[in-house]
Amino acid sequence: MDPTLEKSYIADEVTRCIHIGLLCVQEDAADKPTMSGVVVMLASDTMTLPHPNHPAFSVGRMALGDSSTSKNSKDPSINDVTVSHIAPR
């Protein structure tokens, strides 16, 4: 969370919302909760949430030394996939 918002939220509630969000993006559709289940999870503070499995899509962080491409290469693609950098106006 943004440090400037630190006093305007409850950390446990944010963590719970992130956990529920991770449950909603699991790879296997059978593992995803229904919308009514999500509403119950959000409304209940005492309900124990299941552990999420691997999400269907994730963007991992890569350390500078982890890149398999040449360090002198000006092409930012990895495995011949183009990487686009989108900058807002």
N, C-alpha and C positions, 0 to 999 in steps of 0.2 A: 504494500500500500504506500501511497505517497505520504512522506513524513509530515507534510503540511496538514494532512487530514487526520493525523494521529488521535486527536481528542474528539473526533466526530464519529467514530465507529467503535464497535466492540469486537476485539480481535477474534474471539471464539465464534462469533456469528459470521465473520468474513471467512474464517477457516472452514466452517460448516458449509457455507455457500460454494466455496471452491471444491470441497469434497463432493457435494451433490452434482456440481458441474462436471467433475471427472467421471462420475457414474453415468452421466447422460451421454458421454462421448466414447464409451467403450466400443471396441471393435465389433464384438458379437452383439447383434441386435437383441438377442434373447437375454443378455446381461443388463441391458439398459432398463431403467425404471420407467413405468408408465407416467403420464402427466399427473394422474391422480396420486400416484406414489410420490412424485416430486413434491406436490402440494402438502401431503402428509409429512414428508421429511422436513420441509421448510417450516411447517407449523409446530412441529414437536421438538422440544429441546432435549428430551430424554431418550428419544429413539436412537438405538445403536445403528449406525450406518455400516453397510458391508464395505469391504475393501475393494476399490476399483481395480479392474484389470487393465491391461495395456490399451491406451486410447487408439481409435481408428487412425488418427493422424496426429503427429507431434513434430515439433521443430525442436531438435536438440541443440544444445550449445556445443560449439567446437572450439577447442583451445587453438591458439596460433600454431603450435607445433603438430597438431593432429591432421592437418591438411595433407592429402596424398598428392596434390598437384605440385608442380614446381614452384618454388618460392620466387623465382624470377619471372614467372609467367604473369602477363597482364590480363589474361583471360580469367574472370572470376568464376568460371563454370567448373563444376565437379562432375565427373562421369558424363561429360558431353551434355549436361543439362544447363540451360541458360538460367542465370540468376538475375532477377530484376530487382532494382532498388526503387521503391516507390516513395516519393517525398511529397508531403502535402503542401499546398500553397500557403 
